[in-house]
């Protein structure tokens, strides 16, 4: 009998000495697969339903290969066949429902669904993920549990080698798992796995994109996109600018940036922006900032806290050069990104 599932991934994993997953690379993760594919998984492996992470042996992969061919899924069938040569554990992770993850393999599958643009940020449950991930040294020898790093470094030195440590983090860089089509990335180390980069996005060398965050279309990113922040098509984040994530003190306000917005260099937001908004360079607006709302004649009509303007469109935020007061007025022009910069992504 056919069962529908939310997502599955077939890939190669790395474990520490305690057999905990450090990471899993899913070559072609899938969402909402055809029922015939689910049947193939049920018939050829030990999967019995629910959310499960399985280690497959060569015999399992042979059966899965044939079952997927019969189901008409050539891509996954060929992947199953290739993985028979793996010297690392071969992992099948099946998510029957989009529930909070229960192990690192499930977390990595969900993060890779986002980075592969199969799921947009905020559209999959990641509750409790930090407590599941192992703090890992991402090195020239691959991922190593931090607790095992010293022994591995000594062993490498005894062989005349040096292990280069690129970062120590629970998250690896996205580009080691997926490089989505149509993007340019100045410094791959500044894009965490779980970032969503829309086609046409350019992230310059000082730009940063966290997990469960990113862009939905063509954007120029020279600033920081914090965890959970989503930037709409056609928006520009200037050099050194910052977007405040919820974990950084944004409270219950959803920090997001709409379409065709401009956040100036060294500016920042702790509120959400609608479409066609502009933040003057150097101006940081938090939810509690006092803002003078101006009419068309630049007369103050009211003074409000910035949170009351969160999510509204067509606003220009600036600082009065004489009084230092933050002002807001109607934004009459939308930004236009340089098409030449994004034409050949």
C-alpha positions in Angstrom: 0.0 0.0 0.0 1.3 3.4 -0.9 2.3 5.9 1.7 3.1 9.6 1.2 6.2 11.1 2.9 7.5 14.6 3.3 11.1 14.1 2.2 13.9 11.6 1.9 17.6 11.7 1.1 20.2 9.0 0.1 23.8 9.9 0.9 27.1 9.4 2.7 27.6 10.2 6.4 30.5 10.7 8.8 30.4 9.5 12.4 32.6 10.1 15.4 34.1 7.5 17.6 30.8 7.2 19.5 28.9 6.5 16.2 27.1 9.9 16.4 26.6 11.6 13.0 28.8 14.6 12.4 27.3 15.2 9.0 25.5 13.6 6.1 25.9 14.6 2.5 22.7 14.0 0.5 23.5 14.0 -3.2 19.9 14.5 -4.5 17.4 15.1 -1.6 13.8 15.0 -2.6 10.5 16.4 -1.2 7.0 14.9 -1.7 8.2 12.0 -3.9 5.9 9.9 -5.9 4.1 7.1 -4.1 5.9 4.6 -6.3 9.2 5.8 -4.9 8.0 5.4 -1.4 6.8 1.9 -2.2 10.3 1.1 -3.6 11.9 2.2 -0.3 9.4 0.2 1.7 9.9 -2.9 -0.4 13.7 -2.9 -0.7 15.0 -1.7 2.7 14.3 -2.1 6.4 12.2 1.1 6.5 9.0 0.4 8.3 7.4 3.9 8.2 7.6 7.1 10.3 10.7 9.3 10.4 13.8 7.0 10.3 17.5 7.1 9.6 18.9 3.8 8.2 22.4 2.6 7.3 22.3 0.6 4.0 24.5 -2.2 3.1 25.4 -3.3 -0.5 22.6 -5.8 -0.7 20.1 -3.1 0.4 21.4 -0.8 -2.3 21.2 -3.5 -5.0 17.5 -4.0 -4.1 16.8 -0.3 -3.8 18.5 0.3 -7.2 16.2 -2.3 -8.9 13.1 -1.1 -7.1 13.7 2.6 -8.0 14.3 1.6 -11.6 11.0 -0.2 -11.6 9.4 2.8 -10.1 10.8 5.0 -12.9 13.1 7.2 -10.8 16.3 6.9 -12.8 18.2 9.6 -10.9 17.7 8.0 -7.4 18.3 4.5 -8.9 21.7 5.6 -10.4 22.6 7.2 -7.1 21.9 4.0 -5.2 24.1 2.1 -7.6 27.0 4.6 -7.2 26.8 4.5 -3.4 27.7 0.8 -3.4 31.4 1.9 -3.8 31.3 4.1 -0.7 33.9 3.6 2.0 31.8 5.7 4.4 28.4 4.7 5.8 25.6 5.0 3.3 22.5 6.7 4.9 18.9 6.7 3.9 16.9 9.3 5.9 13.1 9.3 5.4 10.9 11.9 6.9 7.3 10.7 6.8 6.2 14.0 8.3 7.7 17.4 8.8 8.3 17.1 12.6 11.1 18.4 14.8 14.3 16.5 13.9 15.5 13.8 16.3 19.1 13.2 15.1 21.8 15.0 13.2 21.1 13.1 10.0 17.6 14.5 9.9 18.9 18.0 10.7 21.3 17.8 7.8 18.6 16.6 5.4 16.4 19.6 6.3 19.2 22.1 6.0 20.1 20.7 2.6 16.5 20.8 1.5 16.6 24.6 2.1 20.0 25.1 0.4 18.8 23.1 -2.6 15.8 25.4 -2.8 13.4 22.5 -2.3 12.0 24.2 0.8 12.0 28.0 1.6 13.2 29.3 5.0 10.6 28.9 7.8 8.9 26.2 5.8 10.3 23.2 7.6 10.4 22.4 11.4 13.9 22.8 12.9 12.9 22.9 16.6 15.6 21.6 18.9 18.2 21.3 16.1 21.1 22.9 18.1 21.0 20.3 20.8 21.3 17.5 18.2 24.3 18.8 16.2 27.8 17.8 17.3 30.4 20.6 17.6 32.7 19.8 14.7 36.1 20.8 13.3 35.7 21.2 9.6 39.1 20.4 8.3 41.2 19.4 5.3 40.7 15.8 6.5 37.0 16.2 6.6 34.7 16.7 9.6 36.2 15.7 13.0 34.6 15.7 16.4 36.3 18.5 18.4 36.8 16.0 21.2 38.8 13.8 18.8 40.7 16.6 17.0 43.9 16.6 19.2 44.5 12.9 18.6 43.9 13.2 14.9 46.3 16.1 14.6 49.0 14.2 16.4 48.5 11.2 14.2 48.7 13.4 11.1 51.9 15.1 12.3 53.4 11.7 12.9 52.7 10.9 9.2 54.4 14.2 8.2 51.0 15.9 7.5 49.2 18.9 8.9 45.4 19.0 9.3 44.2 22.4 8.4 41.1 23.5 10.5 38.9 25.8 8.5 36.2 26.3 11.2 34.9 24.9 14.4 31.1 25.0 14.3 28.0 23.0 14.4 27.3 24.1 10.8 29.5 23.5 7.8 29.7 25.9 4.9 26.9 25.5 2.3 29.2 25.2 -0.7 30.7 21.9 0.5 27.2 20.4 0.2 25.5 22.3 -2.6 26.2 25.3 -4.9 22.7 26.3 -6.2 22.5 27.5 -9.8 22.8 31.1 -10.8 24.7 32.5 -7.8 28.0 34.1 -7.2 29.7 33.8 -3.8 32.8 35.9 -2.9 33.8 33.9 0.2 32.1 30.5 0.5 33.1 30.3 4.2 30.5 33.0 5.0 27.5 31.0 3.8 26.3 28.4 6.3 24.5 25.2 5.3 20.8 25.9 5.5 21.1 29.2 3.7 18.7 29.8 0.8 20.2 31.7 -2.1 17.7 32.7 -4.9 18.8 32.5 -8.5 20.6 35.7 -9.5 21.9 36.4 -6.0 25.5 37.7 -5.5 27.1 37.5 -2.1 30.2 39.6 -2.0 33.3 38.8 0.1 32.0 40.5 3.3 28.4 39.3 2.9 27.1 36.6 5.3 24.1 34.4 5.1 23.0 32.2 8.1 20.9 29.1 8.2 17.1 29.1 7.6 17.6 32.5 6.0 18.6 34.1 2.7 17.3 35.5 -0.6 14.3 34.6 -2.7 15.5 36.1 -6.0 18.0 38.5 -7.5 19.8 40.3 -4.7 23.2 41.9 -4.0 24.4 41.0 -0.5 27.3 42.9 0.9 26.0 42.8 4.5 24.7 40.3 7.0 21.6 38.1 6.7 21.0 36.7 10.2 19.3 33.4 11.0 15.6 33.5 10.0 15.8 36.6 7.9 14.4 36.3 4.3 15.2 39.0 1.7 12.8 39.5 -1.2 13.6 39.8 -5.0 15.5 42.8 -6.2 16.8 44.0 -2.8 20.3 45.3 -2.0 22.1 44.9 1.3 24.9 47.4 1.4 28.4 46.8 2.8 28.6 46.2 6.5 24.8 46.4 7.0 23.1 44.1 9.5 19.7 42.4 9.9 18.8 41.4 13.4 17.8 37.7 13.8 15.2 36.7 16.4 17.9 35.0 18.5 19.8 38.3 18.6 17.0 40.2 20.4 14.4 40.8 17.7 11.7 39.4 20.1 8.6 38.2 18.4 8.9 40.6 15.4 9.6 38.7 12.2 12.7 40.3 10.7 12.4 40.2 6.9 13.1 42.4 3.9 10.6 42.8 1.1 11.1 43.3 -2.6 13.2 46.2 -4.1 14.5 47.4 -0.8 17.8 49.1 0.0 19.6 48.8 3.3 22.5 51.3 3.1 26.1 50.6 4.0 26.6 50.1 7.8 22.9 50.4 8.5 20.8 47.8 10.2 17.2 46.7 11.0 15.6 45.2 14.0 12.1 45.5 12.4 10.7 43.9 9.2 10.6 45.9 6.0 7.8 45.7 3.4 8.5 46.3 -0.3 10.4 49.3 -1.7 11.8 50.5 1.6 15.1 52.3 2.0 17.3 52.6 5.1 19.8 55.4 5.0 23.5 54.5 5.3 24.7 54.2 8.9 21.2 54.2 10.4 20.4 51.3 12.8 16.7 50.9 13.6 15.6 48.7 16.5 12.0 47.9 17.4 12.0 50.5 20.2 13.6 53.3 18.2 11.5 56.5 18.3 10.6 57.5 14.7 9.2 60.9 13.6 6.7 60.2 10.8 6.7 63.0 8.2 4.1 64.1 5.7 4.8 65.2 2.1 5.9 68.6 3.3 8.4 67.1 5.8 6.3 68.1 8.8 6.1 65.7 11.8 2.6 64.2 12.0 3.3 61.7 14.7 6.1 60.0 16.7 6.0 56.2 17.0 8.2 53.3 18.0 9.7 51.6 15.0 7.9 48.3 15.7 4.6 50.1 14.7 6.0 50.5 11.2 7.4 47.0 10.9 6.4 45.3 7.6 5.0 48.3 6.0 5.9 49.1 2.4 7.2 52.3 0.6 9.0 53.8 3.5 12.2 55.8 3.6 14.1 55.9 7.0 16.7 58.6 7.5 18.4 60.5 10.3 17.9 64.3 10.6 21.4 65.7 10.1 20.7 68.6 12.4 18.7 67.1 15.3 19.8 63.5 15.0 16.2 62.3 15.1 15.1 59.2 13.1 12.6 60.2 10.5 10.3 58.2 8.2 8.5 59.4 5.1 7.0 57.9 2.0 9.6 56.3 -0.3 8.7 57.4 -3.8 11.4 55.5 -5.8 12.2 51.8 -5.8 15.8 50.7 -6.3 17.0 49.1 -9.5 19.9 46.5 -9.2 22.5 46.7 -11.9 21.4 43.9 -14.3 24.9 43.5 -15.7 26.1 42.3 -12.3 23.6 39.4 -12.3 23.2 38.6 -16.0 25.7 35.7 -16.1 25.2 34.1 -12.7 
